[in-house]
C-alpha cells in the first residue's frame, strides 16, 4: 500500500467516531500528497484538486503550504510528548513496564501515521526557523522520556548511550512508511513491538 493510501486509511481509523472538519480533511489530503510526491512536488492547486476545491479557496483554511506542513507536524510532536509522559508516568517503579508501554504507544502511532513520519524524515527542513525549532525541542523532550526509562532499566548506562538506543528504536518503529501491505496491521504491530523490545532489552556491550 502506498504511503498516501496508508495515510488516508490510518487517518480514517483514527477519526472514527468523531466528525472531522473540512480543514482536517484538506490537511489529511495535503499530508498524503506531500509524503507521496515530496513537498516541492505538490502545488496548492494540486491539493485543491484532490480536495475538490479551487487552489485559492484553500487560503481560507491555510496561509500556504508551509502552514499546512506546520499544522501537520507540530500537533504530532506535541501528542508524542504528552503520550510519552503519560505512559512513563503510569509505571513509576517499573521501568520494564514503562518501556513496554512506550513501545506500544509509539508502534500504534507509527502504524497510524506513516505519511506524517515520512514528512518528518524528509520535509522538516522546509519549515521556517520558529516552527522547526519548536518541533525539534518537542522531539528532544520526547527522547528524554525514553532516556529516563532506559537508564533506569540499564543501571550505569550513560545518558548519551541511552539516546543512541532510543533513536535506534525509533528507526525500527518509524519504518512504517516503507512497509508494504503484504502483512496485516496486527501482525506488523507484533513484529515491530517484538523487534524493538528485543533491541532495547539486549545487554549493552561493555
Backbone torsions as a table, in degrees:
resi	resn	phi	psi	omega
1	UNK	NA	133.7	-179.1
2	UNK	-67.9	156.7	179.1
3	UNK	-56.6	-42.2	-178.6
4	UNK	-60.9	-42.0	178.9
5	UNK	-67.7	-39.5	178.0
6	UNK	-61.3	-39.6	-179.7
7	UNK	-62.0	-43.7	-178.4
8	UNK	-65.8	-45.0	-177.9
9	UNK	-68.7	-38.9	179.1
10	UNK	-65.5	-42.9	180.0
11	UNK	-67.6	-35.5	178.4
12	UNK	-63.9	-41.5	179.2
13	UNK	-66.5	-42.1	-178.8
14	UNK	-66.0	-30.2	-176.9
15	UNK	-91.8	3.9	-179.7
16	UNK	-61.5	134.6	177.0
17	UNK	90.6	-5.0	175.5
18	UNK	-135.0	150.4	-179.3
19	UNK	-86.1	123.5	179.0
20	UNK	-87.7	147.2	177.9
21	UNK	-78.8	165.7	176.0
22	UNK	-62.0	-35.5	177.4
23	UNK	-61.5	-43.6	177.9
24	UNK	-60.3	-41.6	-178.8
25	UNK	-64.4	-43.3	179.6
26	UNK	-65.2	-42.2	-179.9
27	UNK	-63.4	-40.3	177.6
28	UNK	-59.5	-44.1	179.6
29	UNK	-64.3	-43.9	-179.8
30	UNK	-61.8	-43.3	179.6
31	UNK	-60.0	-44.9	179.2
32	UNK	-61.8	-41.0	179.8
33	UNK	-69.0	-44.0	178.9
34	UNK	-59.4	-43.6	-177.5
35	UNK	-67.6	-37.0	-175.7
36	UNK	-80.3	-36.7	-172.4
37	UNK	-113.1	-11.3	-173.1
38	UNK	90.3	150.0	-175.1
39	UNK	-57.7	-46.6	-177.3
40	UNK	-76.0	-11.2	179.2
41	UNK	-88.1	2.9	-176.7
42	UNK	-126.3	131.0	176.6
43	UNK	-104.5	166.2	174.6
44	UNK	-60.7	-36.0	177.7
45	UNK	-63.8	-37.9	177.3
46	UNK	-61.7	-45.1	180.0
47	UNK	-64.6	-42.8	178.6
48	UNK	-61.1	-42.8	179.5
49	UNK	-62.8	-42.2	179.9
50	UNK	-67.8	-30.6	-179.1
51	UNK	-89.0	-7.8	179.4
52	UNK	81.2	23.6	175.9
53	UNK	-133.1	163.0	177.2
54	UNK	-73.9	151.0	-179.7
55	UNK	-51.2	-49.9	-179.8
56	UNK	-58.8	-30.6	-179.3
57	UNK	-66.1	-21.8	178.7
58	UNK	-64.6	-27.2	-177.2
59	UNK	-69.2	-10.6	171.9
60	UNK	-67.6	-27.9	-177.2
61	UNK	-104.6	-34.2	-175.4
62	UNK	-138.8	144.9	179.9
63	UNK	-72.0	-20.2	-179.8
64	UNK	167.1	-171.3	-177.4
65	UNK	-64.9	-38.4	178.9
66	UNK	-60.3	-39.9	179.4
67	UNK	-65.8	-36.3	177.0
68	UNK	-64.9	-44.2	-178.9
69	UNK	-63.3	-43.5	178.2
70	UNK	-63.9	-40.8	-179.5
71	UNK	-65.2	-26.9	178.4
72	UNK	-80.9	-37.7	-169.8
73	UNK	-92.9	-37.2	-176.2
74	UNK	-64.2	-50.4	180.0
75	UNK	-60.8	-32.0	178.3
76	UNK	-64.9	-45.6	179.4
77	UNK	-64.7	-38.8	176.6
78	UNK	-63.7	-42.1	-179.6
79	UNK	-67.3	-37.6	177.4
80	UNK	-63.7	-44.7	-179.8
81	UNK	-63.6	-46.8	-179.7
82	UNK	-62.3	-43.7	179.1
83	UNK	-66.2	-40.1	178.2
84	UNK	-62.6	-42.7	177.9
85	UNK	-61.1	-44.5	-179.3
86	UNK	-62.3	-44.4	-178.3
87	UNK	-65.3	-43.0	179.6
88	UNK	-66.9	-40.9	-179.0
89	UNK	-67.2	-22.1	-179.6
90	UNK	-73.2	-9.1	-179.9
91	UNK	-136.1	65.0	-171.8
92	UNK	-63.1	-29.7	-177.1
93	UNK	-115.8	19.2	-175.5
94	UNK	-140.7	82.1	-177.9
95	UNK	-61.7	-31.0	176.6
96	UNK	-64.6	-44.6	177.0
97	UNK	-65.7	-37.9	177.6
98	UNK	-62.9	-41.4	-179.8
99	UNK	-64.1	-45.4	179.8
100	UNK	-61.9	-38.3	179.2
101	UNK	-67.2	-41.4	176.4
102	UNK	-61.7	-42.5	-179.7
103	UNK	-64.9	-45.8	177.6
104	UNK	-56.6	-45.2	-179.0
105	UNK	-61.1	-47.3	-175.3
106	UNK	-72.7	-37.3	177.6
107	UNK	-62.7	-43.2	177.8
108	UNK	-60.3	-42.8	176.9
109	UNK	-60.9	-46.8	-175.0
110	UNK	-64.9	-37.1	179.4
111	UNK	-72.3	-30.1	-178.8
112	UNK	-84.1	-18.3	-170.7
113	UNK	-134.0	51.5	-178.3
114	UNK	-62.9	-36.0	-178.7
115	UNK	-68.3	-38.4	178.3
116	UNK	-65.6	-38.7	176.3
117	UNK	-62.3	-42.5	177.5
118	UNK	-60.0	-39.6	177.6
119	UNK	-63.8	-44.1	177.8
120	UNK	-58.5	-42.2	-175.9
121	UNK	-69.6	-38.0	-168.1
122	UNK	-114.5	-20.3	-169.5
123	UNK	-123.4	1.2	-175.7
124	UNK	-59.4	-36.4	-177.7
125	UNK	-69.7	-7.1	176.0
126	UNK	-74.6	-16.1	-176.6
127	UNK	-77.6	152.4	171.1
128	UNK	-61.3	167.1	-173.0
129	UNK	-57.7	-46.4	-172.1
130	UNK	-63.1	-53.8	179.3
131	UNK	-66.2	-31.3	178.3
132	UNK	-66.3	-42.3	177.5
133	UNK	-63.9	-38.8	179.5
134	UNK	-62.3	-44.3	179.8
135	UNK	-65.7	-43.2	179.1
136	UNK	-60.2	-40.1	178.8
137	UNK	-64.4	-44.7	177.9
138	UNK	-60.5	-40.3	179.1
139	UNK	-64.2	-42.5	179.5
140	UNK	-62.8	-41.4	179.3
141	UNK	-64.8	-36.7	177.3
142	UNK	-65.2	-42.8	177.6
143	UNK	-58.4	-39.5	-177.6
144	UNK	-65.2	-28.5	173.7
145	UNK	-60.9	-41.9	177.8
146	UNK	-68.8	-40.3	179.7
147	UNK	-59.9	-43.8	179.5
148	UNK	-58.8	-43.3	-179.8
149	UNK	-69.1	-43.3	-176.9
150	UNK	-67.2	-38.0	178.8
151	UNK	-71.8	-27.2	173.6
152	UNK	-72.7	-32.9	-178.1
153	UNK	-77.4	-32.8	-179.3
154	UNK	-118.8	84.8	-178.7
155	UNK	-55.3	135.1	-179.8
156	UNK	90.2	-8.5	179.2
157	UNK	-72.8	121.9	179.0
158	UNK	-65.2	151.7	-179.6
159	UNK	-56.6	-42.0	-178.5
160	UNK	-60.8	-39.8	179.2
161	UNK	-71.4	-33.8	175.9
162	UNK	-63.6	-35.7	177.0
163	UNK	-65.9	-37.2	175.7
164	UNK	-59.3	-46.5	179.9
165	UNK	-64.4	-41.2	179.7
166	UNK	-61.9	-45.9	-179.7
167	UNK	-66.7	-33.8	175.5
168	UNK	-64.0	-39.7	178.1
169	UNK	-64.7	-41.0	177.8
170	UNK	-62.3	-36.3	177.3
171	UNK	-60.2	-40.3	176.2
172	UNK	-64.0	-53.6	-173.2
173	UNK	-70.8	-32.6	-178.0
174	UNK	-86.0	18.3	176.6
175	UNK	-79.3	-1.6	-173.1
176	UNK	-58.6	-30.8	177.8
177	UNK	-63.7	-18.2	-174.6
178	UNK	-104.4	3.1	-177.9
179	UNK	-92.1	137.1	175.9
180	UNK	-81.4	-178.4	-177.2
181	UNK	-97.4	13.4	-176.4
182	UNK	-73.8	-16.1	177.2
183	UNK	-114.2	129.7	-175.6
184	UNK	-68.7	161.4	-171.7
185	UNK	-57.8	-44.4	-177.4
186	UNK	-61.3	-42.1	179.9
187	UNK	-70.0	-38.5	176.0
188	UNK	-59.3	-42.9	179.1
189	UNK	-60.6	-44.7	-179.3
190	UNK	-63.1	-41.4	-179.8
191	UNK	-66.3	-43.4	179.9
192	UNK	-65.8	-42.1	178.3
193	UNK	-62.9	-47.3	-178.1
194	UNK	-61.9	-43.4	-179.5
195	UNK	-65.8	-39.4	-178.0
196	UNK	-70.7	-43.8	177.8
197	UNK	-61.0	-44.1	179.9
198	UNK	-61.4	-40.6	-179.1
199	UNK	-66.4	-40.0	-173.8
200	UNK	-86.1	-19.4	178.0
201	UNK	-93.5	-9.1	-180.0
202	UNK	-63.6	144.4	177.7
203	UNK	-58.5	136.6	177.8
204	UNK	-80.2	138.5	-178.1
205	UNK	-65.0	149.9	-179.2
206	UNK	-68.0	NA	NA
